[in-house]
Structure formats: structure tokens, C-alpha cells
């Protein structure tokens, strides 16, 4: 959500976000990108960050057995 939808390809000397994103996905992690946030930044859905909806967010909260933070 918000600026986080711009994380793909983000590389910094101290924090290589793109590398961490790819490692998270490699071990089965799933990223959901807010469709409205992507569209407002003229970004497209990607394999790593597919477009999600508020319904998807609700389903994650219902499914999770741990705390979910947005």
C-alpha cells in the first residue's frame, strides 16, 4: 500500500529492498500490491507484486494465524 508499491527494483547501499523482496518470494512469501496505489503512480501489476483489492486484504486477515500489518 502507498509508497510500498514502488519497492520492486529499489536498491540502496544500506538496504537492498529488491534483493530482500526476491528472497521473500523465493521462500514462498506473497506480496499483494494495492491496485489504487499502483494506478495512481502509473505502475502496472508484476509477477512479484500482483494487483490486489480490499477484498484480498480482508481475506489475508481472515486467513492469518498471526498479526497482519498494512
Order of alpha helices (4+ residues) and beta strands (2+ residues): alpha-beta-alpha-beta-alpha
